[in-house]
């Protein structure tokens, strides 16, 4: 399924990201993913990364379809930060190895 970001609505600290799902000739499906903006601050993640993170979360949720609300959780953001830190460390390690040769 191809996901297209449609925008967001915000109430207080909760931002609801809207997506349209397209799968061949099937009718479009519409999805909402909620995110608590305080978690972005807590994990020092830029708000501009919200649509991408929500699209990844939604795609993951749709692989294992269960009737539930879609929400970007603290665990999702922590996993993203951990993966980003690991990628940065690996990049730094490769640069150090290249300098030593």
N, C-alpha and C positions, 0 to 999 in steps of 0.2 A: 504494500500500500504506500502510495506517495502522500506525504504530509505537507501541507502548505500552511504557513503561519498567516493568520488573518489579523492579528492585533491583540490588544489586551484591554481589560477593564480593571479598575483598582478601587478598592474600598479599604480605607485605613491602611493597614500593613499587609493586606492580602492582594496580590495581583493574580488575575485569572487570565491566562493565555488561551486564545482561541485558535483552533486548527481545523482545517478541512482535510479529510482523507479521501483520496481517489484511488480506485482499484478497477482498472479496465473500464468496461461499459457499465459497471454497477453504479447505482446512484451514490452521490457524495454523502459521506458521513461527517458529522461535526463533533468535535471533542473539546473539552475544557480541561486545562491543567492548572491547579491552584498552587501558588507559591507564597510563602511567608517571607516578605522582604527583609525582615530582621535576620533571617538565616544568611542572606547574602552579605549583610554587614558582619555578622559573627564570623563567617568563613573568609571574609575579604574577597568576595567574588563580585566582579563588576555587574551591575544590573543589565548591561547590554548583552551579557551572556545568557540571560534568562530564556529567550526564545529557543536557542540551541539546546540548552540543558533540558527544557521542557519537551522539545521534539524528541530527543533521545529517550527520555523517560517514557513518553507516550508510545514510541515505537517498541520499547521493551515491554510495556504493559500489553500492547496489542499482540505480541508474540504468544503470550499466555493469557488469552482473553478470559477475563473474569468480570462479572458485573460489579464494578466498583468505581468510585471516584478516582480521578487521576490527580496525584499530588506530588510535588517535588518536596521530598522530606529532608530532614537534617542528615540522615544517613546517605541520601543521594548526593548532597552537597559535600559532605565529608569525603565520600569516595572520589568525587571529582577533584577535590583539593589534593587528596593523597596521590591520585594518578598524575596530576599536573606536577606535583613535587618530585615524583619518581622520574618523570620524563625530563624535568629540568636537571636532576642529578645525573641522569644518564648522558644528557647532552654535555654537561660540564665535564664528566669523566672522559668522554670522547675527545673533547677539546684538549684536555690535559694530556691524554695519550698521544694525540697528534703533535703537540708541542715537544714532547719528550723524544720523538723519533726524528 
